[in-house]
């Protein structure tokens, strides 16, 4: 049921952003919420409220890809949605993150009024709808087993410099997440980067693009992103979305991604009830 709900989420979202056959700027929030549900929700818990989706991991970390809330309905009162999220995460005392698009002033104000604190500088919300033409000397190998995924997870941890990230990814068994393809980039016998693609309905998403410091400035991130983008467009996606870091933004711009706006992550500490 969760997969069907997410699929309808993406189809509806893509439909309202298409006029006369032209793709208008799609938000990455619906795809992101479905991705976190897929990679974390099977081990944790997914809560569907009147206008908000919450994904809670059994691991109490404030990470927007692990314990997160997503407002998906622009009509329902924002303060009520946030109160629902606070109550849900408060059941286990877990901190969590709410993603806020820059155009939603009401949501941003409600989050701050409810005690949310900006966790991260704004992330560009980016998208593309055409295949990427780019030459690459790297070989992309899909991670299909535990050892290959463990390598992928270690590359992510090294690139993001977050201790325990590999354990967290393996603990949630993200390799088995529905509709997710994990890939490792190789330069001969050397693994140089990683990333994953998530296809839900007609919208694809790119996540966990990782280049360890020893492989920086070799075109790895661009090659991984291009390969994943073309994979999903070839599988029927109308558009592909991602949330860019400061380091990744110029790479994605060179590949042809456009920016629809900015996303801000607000952190809520462990609720105490």
Residue pairs with C-beta under 8 A, 6 or more apart in sequence:
2 37
2 41
2 46
3 38
3 178
3 179
5 48
6 33
6 34
6 37
6 38
6 200
6 201
7 34
7 200
7 201
8 201
9 30
9 33
9 34
9 72
9 200
9 201
10 30
10 31
10 34
10 200
10 201
10 202
10 203
11 201
11 202
13 26
13 27
13 30
13 203
14 26
14 201
14 202
14 203
14 238
14 239
17 23
17 24
17 25
17 26
17 27
18 24
18 238
23 129
23 238
23 239
25 127
25 258
25 260
25 261
26 127
26 203
26 239
26 241
26 260
27 101
27 125
27 241
27 260
27 261
28 125
28 126
28 127
28 205
28 241
28 242
28 243
28 263
29 70
29 72
29 99
29 101
29 125
29 263
30 70
30 72
30 203
31 198
31 200
31 203
31 204
31 205
31 241
32 70
32 99
32 205
32 241
32 243
33 53
33 55
33 68
33 70
33 72
34 198
34 200
34 205
35 65
35 180
35 198
35 200
35 205
35 207
36 55
36 65
36 66
36 68
36 70
37 46
37 53
37 55
38 177
38 178
38 179
38 180
38 198
38 200
39 65
39 172
39 174
39 177
39 180
40 55
40 57
40 65
40 66
40 67
40 172
40 174
41 55
42 172
42 173
42 176
42 177
43 57
43 58
43 171
43 172
43 173
44 55
44 56
44 57
44 58
44 172
45 55
45 56
46 53
46 54
46 55
46 56
47 53
47 54
47 55
47 56
47 88
49 81
49 84
49 85
49 88
50 73
50 76
50 80
50 81
50 84
51 71
51 72
51 73
51 75
51 76
51 81
52 69
52 70
52 71
52 72
52 73
52 76
52 81
52 82
52 84
52 85
53 69
53 70
53 72
54 68
54 69
54 70
54 84
54 85
54 88
54 89
54 96
55 66
55 67
55 68
55 69
56 67
56 88
56 89
56 92
56 94
56 96
57 66
57 67
57 94
57 172
58 92
59 66
59 67
59 168
59 171
60 67
60 92
60 93
60 94
60 95
60 270
61 67
61 95
61 168
62 95
62 96
62 97
62 119
62 267
62 268
62 269
63 97
63 168
64 97
64 99
64 119
64 120
64 265
65 207
66 168
66 172
67 89
67 94
67 95
67 96
67 97
68 96
68 97
68 98
68 99
69 82
69 85
69 88
69 89
69 96
69 97
69 98
69 99
70 98
70 99
71 78
71 81
71 98
71 100
71 104
71 107
73 81
74 104
78 106
78 107
78 109
78 110
78 111
79 110
79 113
79 114
81 110
82 98
82 110
82 111
82 114
82 116
83 114
85 96
85 98
85 268
86 114
86 268
86 271
87 271
87 273
89 95
89 96
89 268
89 271
90 271
90 272
90 273
91 273
93 270
93 271
93 272
94 270
95 267
95 268
95 269
95 270
96 267
96 268
97 119
97 265
97 266
97 267
97 268
98 111
98 116
98 265
98 266
98 268
99 263
99 264
99 265
100 107
100 108
100 111
100 263
100 264
100 265
100 266
101 107
101 125
101 261
101 262
101 263
102 108
102 122
102 261
102 262
102 263
102 264
103 261
108 264
111 266
112 266
114 268
115 268
115 269
116 266
116 267
116 268
117 266
117 267
117 268
117 269
118 264
118 265
118 266
118 267
119 265
119 266
119 267
120 264
120 265
121 246
122 262
122 263
122 264
123 243
123 244
123 245
123 262
123 263
123 264
123 265
124 243
124 244
124 249
124 252
124 259
124 261
124 262
124 263
125 241
125 243
125 259
125 260
125 261
125 262
125 263
126 241
126 242
126 243
126 244
126 249
126 252
126 257
126 258
126 259
126 260
127 239
127 240
127 241
127 242
127 257
127 258
127 260
128 229
128 239
128 240
128 255
128 256
128 257
128 258
129 233
129 238
129 239
129 240
130 233
130 256
131 229
131 230
131 233
131 234
132 225
132 226
132 229
132 230
132 255
132 256
134 222
134 223
134 226
134 255
136 219
136 222
136 223
136 226
136 227
137 187
138 185
138 186
138 187
138 192
138 193
138 219
138 220
138 223
138 224
139 185
139 186
139 187
140 183
140 184
140 185
140 186
140 223
140 224
140 227
141 148
141 183
141 184
141 185
141 186
142 181
142 182
142 183
143 149
143 151
143 152
143 175
143 182
143 183
143 184
145 175
146 175
148 182
148 184
149 169
149 170
149 174
149 175
149 182
150 166
150 170
151 184
151 191
151 194
152 169
152 182
152 183
152 184
152 194
152 196
153 165
153 166
153 167
153 169
153 170
153 174
154 166
155 184
155 191
155 193
155 194
155 210
155 212
156 165
156 166
156 169
156 194
156 208
156 210
157 163
157 164
157 165
157 166
158 210
158 212
158 213
159 193
159 194
159 210
159 211
159 212
159 213
160 210
174 180
174 182
175 182
177 198
179 198
179 199
179 200
180 196
180 197
180 198
181 196
181 197
181 198
181 199
181 228
181 231
182 194
182 195
182 196
182 208
183 194
183 195
183 196
183 197
183 224
183 227
183 228
184 191
184 193
184 194
185 191
185 192
185 193
185 194
185 195
185 220
185 223
185 224
186 192
187 215
187 218
190 215
192 211
192 212
192 215
192 218
192 220
193 209
193 210
193 211
193 212
193 215
193 220
193 221
193 223
193 224
194 208
194 209
194 210
194 224
195 206
195 207
195 208
195 209
195 210
195 221
195 224
195 225
195 228
196 206
196 207
196 208
196 228
197 204
197 205
197 206
197 207
197 228
197 229
197 231
197 232
198 204
198 205
198 206
198 207
199 205
199 232
199 235
199 236
199 237
202 236
202 237
202 238
202 239
203 237
203 238
203 239
203 240
203 241
204 228
204 229
204 232
204 233
204 235
204 237
204 239
204 240
204 241
205 240
205 241
205 242
206 225
206 228
206 229
206 240
206 241
206 242
207 242
209 221
209 224
209 225
209 228
209 242
209 248
211 218
211 220
211 221
211 224
221 248
221 251
222 251
222 254
222 255
225 242
225 251
225 252
225 255
226 255
228 240
229 240
229 255
232 240
233 240
242 252
242 257
243 263
244 252
244 257
253 259
